[in-house]
Amino acid sequence: MKSLRLFLVNVGLRTFSNFWVVPPMGVLALAAYLRQKFPLEIRVVNQRLENFTAEEIARQAAEFGADIIGLSVLTTTACLLPEMTSKMRAALPNAFIVLGGPHVSAAGELALDGFDADVAVSGEGERPFELLLRAKYEGDGKLDAIPGLVWREKDGTVVQNPGEPLFVEDLDTLPMPAYDLIDLPAYWHKQTIVPMLYRRYAALVTSRGCPFHCIWCHNIFGKRIRSHSPERIVEEMTFLNKKYGVSDFEMLDDTFNYHGRHVIEFCELLNSRNLKFKWALPNGVRGDLLTREVIDAMADAGLFMLMFALESGSPRIQKYTQKNLNIPRFLENCKMVADRRIFISACCMLGFPTETEEELRKTIDTACAADFHTASFFIVTPYPGTPLYDMVKKDHPEKLQNIDFSMANSTTVRVNLTDLPDEVLFGYQREAARRFFLNPNRIARIIRDHPQRLALPAYLPLFTYRSLIGALGKDH
């Protein structure tokens, strides 16, 4: 195969209510894998980092002379694809345009609907993208043998191949993400989900997959957890420390603590090598699976922040949503984490189908009484491709008609899946914000335990925004 130029874009724009920016780890993992397999020159652009327009990104792709364009997209950023693909096609008429990311996995055969792209890759990108390039540039060009691939026939007909997307079984066989393709220091002055500023940090993904069946969640990486070995995780952290001076890490795994022994071995390895790294778990842990041994191991190895995903304080809703969280054990573990002065953010969800006022109050009461430092109270959003979306589409399709996923997140989508009036549901969201954020004791705990107290004044606008939407009775 001749040398080709691959232009990879993480699609998305940064707004006030959706301001987090992190390195595009999926794109970097794909780039590292593909350049091991093919003679490729690769350029990576993260649209969220600079808020580039579609026209500017297309200009950069043309300047680069891209043969292949890969666009990684979420459902909430798919609204940017019509213009993005149109500009790309105009700038590079002969380029091979490939869509990927969670939106493709959710949309299925509709992933190409309305977009001027050639194919769409669902699930993990490494193996399907490799087969795609081999078929197009080394084989006969036929794409019908790649499981799960969405592509266009010559007459424009969209086809989705049968079969499950291909996974990488042993993550340690993957190369390290292609950090050299981004300006890592450029991310140090942007805000991530971790409530800190001006950090020399790097993001890591140490596992893929989730064995749970929460109805609001997409199934992108399968239901079996595949993890890097502790040795490989520490190797990557050490590399980033030596290469970039990084000693602060964010683990973006869905369920980092699923295997407690694995976590302990990782922590013991850090300690045995006297690596004084700081690290956070901002994407959530399965709180009821923690044990004192695991909590102590993480605290002793440098953990300074984690996200606890309560979702609902109602046992019935826990069962209904198939999360089945053991709430008493969850709260007990939360207290043990707080006792180690680890900063706790929490995620709560309000407005599941069939949810009652009593259950809404139960969630709010549970969150306000827990040892969380901060919490987000999201209105439940049924994203396409999830069991929740299918349930609502079947039972109450009218509730989906006015949802606008364009540049949305869970704080900006306004949909009421309950049988309660809108003013009741959204009123409880305002009450939750008011009660939680305006608690003097909680404010004192934030000041006491925040890992970067001198930066707290920078969060006043956001804190005011999140608390006063409750106190002033405004929606958003």
C-alpha positions in Angstrom: 0.0 0.0 0.0 1.3 3.4 -1.0 1.8 6.0 1.7 -1.4 7.9 2.5 -2.4 10.9 4.6 -5.0 10.4 7.3 -6.7 13.5 8.8 -8.5 12.7 12.1 -10.9 15.1 13.7 -12.6 15.0 17.1 -15.8 16.9 16.3 -17.4 19.3 18.8 -17.6 22.8 20.0 -17.0 24.3 23.5 -19.8 26.3 25.1 -20.4 27.7 28.6 -22.5 24.8 29.7 -20.3 22.2 27.9 -16.9 23.6 28.6 -14.8 20.5 29.4 -11.8 19.8 27.1 -9.7 16.7 27.3 -7.3 15.1 24.8 -9.2 13.0 22.2 -8.1 9.6 23.6 -10.1 7.5 21.2 -8.7 9.3 18.2 -5.1 9.0 19.6 -5.5 5.3 20.2 -6.7 4.8 16.7 -3.9 6.8 15.2 -1.3 4.9 17.1 -2.7 1.6 16.0 -3.1 2.4 12.3 0.4 3.8 11.9 1.8 0.5 13.2 -0.1 -1.2 10.4 0.2 1.1 7.4 2.5 3.7 5.9 0.5 6.7 7.0 1.2 10.3 7.7 -1.4 11.4 10.3 -2.6 14.7 11.6 -5.1 15.1 14.5 -7.3 18.0 15.1 -9.5 18.4 18.3 -12.2 20.9 17.3 -13.2 21.5 20.9 -9.7 22.7 21.8 -9.7 25.7 19.6 -13.4 25.9 18.6 -12.4 25.8 14.9 -15.1 26.4 12.3 -15.9 23.6 9.8 -14.5 25.8 7.1 -11.2 26.2 9.0 -10.9 22.4 9.6 -11.6 21.7 5.9 -8.9 24.2 5.0 -6.4 22.4 7.2 -7.4 19.1 5.7 -6.9 20.4 2.2 -3.6 22.0 3.2 -2.5 18.6 4.6 -3.5 16.9 1.4 -5.7 14.3 3.2 -6.5 11.1 1.3 -8.6 9.8 4.2 -10.6 11.9 6.7 -11.9 10.3 9.9 -14.5 12.2 12.0 -15.2 11.1 15.5 -18.5 12.3 16.7 -21.0 12.1 19.6 -24.8 12.2 19.1 -24.7 15.7 20.7 -22.2 16.9 18.1 -23.7 15.1 15.1 -25.5 18.4 14.2 -22.1 19.6 13.1 -21.6 16.8 10.5 -23.7 18.2 7.6 -21.6 21.3 7.3 -18.3 19.5 8.3 -18.7 16.8 5.6 -19.9 19.2 3.0 -16.9 21.5 3.5 -14.6 18.5 3.5 -16.0 17.2 0.3 -15.8 20.6 -1.4 -12.2 21.0 -0.3 -11.1 17.4 -1.1 -13.6 15.8 -3.6 -11.7 12.5 -3.8 -11.0 12.0 -0.1 -12.4 8.9 1.6 -14.6 10.2 4.5 -15.1 7.9 7.5 -17.4 8.6 10.4 -16.7 7.0 13.9 -17.3 7.5 17.6 -20.3 6.8 19.9 -22.8 8.4 17.5 -22.2 5.8 14.9 -22.7 3.0 17.4 -26.0 4.6 18.5 -27.3 5.4 15.0 -26.6 2.2 13.2 -27.6 2.3 9.5 -28.8 5.9 10.0 -25.2 7.0 10.7 -24.7 8.2 7.1 -28.2 9.8 6.9 -27.8 13.4 5.7 -24.0 13.4 5.8 -21.7 13.4 2.8 -19.5 10.6 4.1 -18.5 7.3 2.6 -18.6 4.8 5.5 -19.3 4.7 9.3 -17.4 2.5 11.8 -19.2 1.5 14.9 -17.7 0.2 18.2 -14.0 0.3 18.8 -12.2 1.7 15.7 -8.9 -0.1 15.6 -9.7 -3.5 14.0 -12.6 -2.3 11.7 -10.6 0.7 10.4 -7.7 -1.6 9.7 -9.9 -4.0 7.7 -11.5 -1.0 5.9 -8.2 0.4 4.8 -7.0 -3.1 3.7 -10.1 -3.7 1.6 -10.0 -0.3 0.0 -6.3 0.2 -0.6 -4.9 -3.4 -0.7 -7.8 -5.5 -1.7 -10.7 -5.5 -4.2 -12.5 -2.6 -2.5 -15.4 -4.7 -1.3 -16.7 -3.7 2.2 -19.4 -6.3 2.9 -17.2 -8.5 5.0 -16.4 -6.0 7.8 -18.8 -6.7 10.7 -21.1 -3.8 11.6 -19.7 -1.4 9.0 -22.2 1.1 7.5 -21.4 2.0 3.9 -22.9 3.2 0.6 -23.5 1.2 -2.5 -22.6 2.8 -5.9 -26.2 3.8 -6.3 -26.2 5.5 -2.9 -28.1 2.8 -1.0 -26.9 2.6 2.6 -26.0 -0.9 3.9 -25.1 -2.1 7.4 -23.2 -5.3 7.5 -24.4 -8.0 9.8 -22.3 -9.1 12.8 -21.0 -7.5 16.0 -18.2 -4.9 15.8 -14.7 -6.3 16.4 -13.0 -5.7 19.8 -9.3 -5.8 20.8 -9.2 -8.5 23.4 -5.8 -7.9 24.9 -5.4 -4.1 25.4 -1.7 -4.5 26.3 -1.1 -5.4 22.6 -2.1 -1.9 21.6 0.6 0.8 21.3 0.4 3.8 23.6 -1.9 6.5 22.3 -0.2 8.9 19.8 0.4 11.7 22.2 3.0 13.1 19.8 0.2 14.1 17.4 -1.3 16.7 19.8 0.1 19.6 21.7 -0.4 18.1 25.2 0.6 21.3 27.1 -2.3 23.2 25.2 -4.7 21.2 27.4 -3.2 22.2 30.7 -4.9 25.6 30.6 -8.3 24.2 29.7 -10.9 23.0 32.1 -11.6 19.3 32.4 -14.2 17.5 34.5 -11.8 17.6 37.4 -12.4 20.8 39.3 -8.8 22.1 39.0 -7.0 24.6 36.8 -3.5 25.0 35.3 -2.5 21.4 35.6 0.3 19.5 33.9 -1.9 16.5 33.4 -2.6 13.7 31.0 -5.7 11.5 30.4 -5.6 7.7 30.4 -8.0 5.0 29.4 -6.9 1.9 31.2 -9.9 -0.4 30.4 -12.8 -0.8 28.0 -16.2 -2.3 28.5 -18.9 -2.3 31.2 -20.7 -5.4 32.6 -23.7 -3.4 33.8 -27.0 -2.8 31.9 -28.1 0.7 32.9 -30.9 1.6 30.5 -29.6 5.1 29.7 -26.2 4.0 28.6 -24.8 3.0 25.2 -23.1 -0.3 24.7 -20.0 0.7 22.7 -17.2 -1.4 24.2 -19.1 -4.5 25.1 -20.2 -6.0 28.4 -16.9 -7.6 29.3 -14.3 -5.5 30.9 -10.9 -5.7 29.3 -8.1 -3.9 31.1 -4.5 -2.9 30.7 -2.2 -4.7 33.1 -1.0 -2.6 36.1 2.5 -2.8 34.6 1.3 -1.3 31.3 -0.7 1.5 33.1 2.4 2.5 35.2 4.6 2.3 32.1 2.4 4.8 30.3 2.3 7.1 33.3 6.1 6.9 33.6 6.5 7.6 29.9 4.3 10.7 30.1 6.1 11.9 33.2 9.5 11.6 31.5 8.4 13.0 28.2 6.2 15.9 29.3 6.8 16.3 33.0 3.3 15.0 33.8 2.6 13.8 37.3 -1.2 14.3 37.4 -3.5 11.9 35.6 -7.2 11.4 34.8 -8.4 7.9 34.4 -11.4 8.1 32.0 -12.5 4.4 32.4 -16.2 3.7 32.8 -15.7 1.3 35.7 -12.1 1.5 36.9 -12.8 -0.3 40.1 -14.7 -3.3 38.8 -11.9 -5.7 39.7 -10.7 -4.7 43.2 -7.6 -6.8 43.2 -6.5 -5.2 39.9 -6.8 -1.7 41.5 -4.8 -2.8 44.5 -2.0 -4.3 42.4 -1.9 -1.0 40.4 -1.6 1.0 43.6 1.0 -1.3 45.0 3.1 -1.0 41.9 3.0 2.8 42.1 4.1 2.7 45.7 6.8 0.1 45.1 8.4 2.3 42.5 8.0 5.3 44.7 6.0 7.2 42.0 4.4 10.2 43.7 1.8 10.7 41.1 -1.6 12.3 41.6 -4.6 10.8 39.8 -8.4 11.2 39.6 -11.3 9.1 38.5 -13.7 11.7 37.1 -15.8 9.4 34.9 -17.3 7.6 37.8 -16.7 4.5 39.9 -19.1 1.8 40.9 -19.5 3.0 44.4 -21.1 0.0 46.0 -18.2 -2.3 44.8 -15.6 -0.3 46.8 -14.1 -1.8 49.9 -12.0 -0.2 52.7 -9.0 -2.0 51.4 -9.4 -0.6 47.8 -10.2 2.9 49.1 -7.1 2.9 51.4 -4.9 1.6 48.6 -6.1 4.3 46.2 -5.7 7.1 48.7 -2.2 5.9 49.7 -1.3 5.8 46.0 -2.2 9.4 45.2 -6.0 9.4 44.3 -7.3 12.9 45.0 -10.7 13.0 43.3 -13.4 10.7 42.1 -16.9 10.7 40.8 -19.7 8.8 42.6 -22.6 7.9 40.4 -25.7 7.7 42.6 -28.2 8.4 39.8 -31.3 7.7 42.0 -31.9 7.4 45.7 -34.9 5.3 45.0 -34.5 1.5 45.3 -37.4 1.0 42.9 -35.8 3.3 40.3 -32.5 1.5 40.8 -34.2 -1.7 39.8 -36.3 -0.1 37.0 -33.1 1.3 35.4 -31.2 -1.9 35.9 -28.4 -0.2 37.7 -29.3 -2.0 40.9 -27.0 0.1 43.1 -26.8 -1.0 46.7 -27.5 2.4 48.1 -26.6 1.8 51.8 -23.3 0.3 50.9 -22.7 3.1 48.4 -23.2 5.7 51.1 -21.0 3.9 53.5 -18.2 3.8 51.0 -18.7 7.4 50.2 -18.1 8.3 53.8 -14.9 6.2 53.9 -13.7 8.1 50.8 -14.6 11.5 52.3 -12.8 10.5 55.6 -9.6 10.1 53.5 -10.1 13.8 52.3 -10.6 12.7 48.7 -12.7 15.2 46.8 -16.0 13.7 45.7 -18.2 14.8 42.8 -21.5 13.1 42.3 -23.9 12.4 39.5 -27.7 12.3 40.1 -30.5 11.9 37.6 -34.0 13.2 37.9 -37.0 12.3 35.8 -37.1 8.7 34.8 -40.3 7.3 33.3 -42.7 6.3 36.1 -40.7 8.3 38.7 -42.9 9.9 41.4 -42.5 13.1 43.5 -41.6 10.9 46.5 -38.8 9.3 44.5 -37.5 12.6 43.3 -37.4 13.9 46.8 -35.6 10.6 47.9 -32.8 11.3 45.4 -32.4 14.9 46.5 -32.5 14.0 50.2 -30.0 11.2 49.7 -27.6 13.5 47.8 -27.9 16.4 50.2 -27.2 14.1 53.2 -24.3 12.3 51.5 -20.6 13.2 51.9 -20.4 14.6 48.3 -18.5 17.9 47.8 -20.2 18.7 44.5 -23.1 17.2 42.6 -24.8 17.5 39.3 -28.6 17.0 39.1 -29.3 16.0 35.5 -32.7 15.7 33.9 -32.9 12.2 32.4 -32.2 12.3 28.6 -33.1 9.3 26.3 -30.3 9.2 23.8 -30.8 7.3 20.6 -29.3 3.8 20.6 -30.1 3.2 24.3 -32.7 0.9 25.9 -34.2 4.0 27.6 -34.8 5.6 24.2 -36.4 2.5 22.8 -38.7 2.3 25.9 -39.8 5.9 25.5 -40.2 5.5 21.7 -42.5 2.5 22.3 -44.6 3.8 25.2 -44.5 7.6 24.8 -43.2 8.6 21.3 -44.6 12.1 21.7 -42.0 12.8 24.4 -39.2 12.5 21.8 -40.6 14.9 19.3 -39.2 18.1 20.7 -35.8 16.9 21.9 -33.0 18.8 20.3 -29.7 17.0 20.7 -27.7 19.7 18.9 -24.7 20.7 21.0 -26.7 19.5 24.1 -25.6 17.9 27.3 -27.4 16.5 30.3 -27.8 20.0 31.8 -29.3 21.6 28.7 -31.8 19.1 27.3 -35.3 19.8 28.5 -37.4 16.7 28.3 -39.9 15.3 30.8 -40.3 11.6 30.7 -42.4 11.4 33.9 -46.1 11.7 34.3 -45.6 14.8 36.4 -46.2 18.4 35.1 -43.1 20.1 33.8 -43.1 22.7 36.5 -43.0 19.9 39.1 -40.1 18.0 37.6 -38.0 21.1 36.8 -39.0 22.6 40.2 -37.4 19.6 41.9 -34.2 20.2 39.9 -34.1 23.8 41.1 -34.7 22.7 44.6 -31.9 20.1 44.4 -29.5 22.8 43.2 -30.6 25.2 45.9 -30.4 22.8 48.8 -27.1 21.2 47.8 -25.0 24.2 46.7 -26.2 26.7 49.3 -25.4 24.5 52.3 -22.9 26.4 54.4 -21.4 23.2 55.8 -20.8 21.9 52.3 -19.2 25.1 51.2 -16.9 24.8 54.2 -16.0 21.2 53.2 -15.3 22.3 49.7 -12.8 24.9 50.9 -11.3 22.5 53.3 -10.8 19.5 51.0 -10.4 21.0 47.5 -7.2 19.8 45.9 -6.4 23.3 44.6 -7.9 25.8 47.1 -6.1 28.8 45.6 -8.0 28.3 42.3 -11.5 28.3 44.0 -12.2 31.9 43.1 -12.0 31.0 39.4 -15.0 28.7 39.9 -17.3 31.4 41.4 -19.1 32.1 38.1 -19.8 28.4 37.5 -20.8 27.9 41.2 -23.1 30.9 41.0 -24.7 29.6 37.8 -25.3 26.1 39.2 -26.6 27.2 42.6 -28.6 30.2 41.6 -30.6 28.4 39.0 -32.2 26.8 42.0 -32.3 29.8 44.3 -33.7 32.2 41.7 -36.1 29.6 40.2 -34.7 29.7 36.7 -34.4 26.7 34.4 -31.1 27.2 32.6 
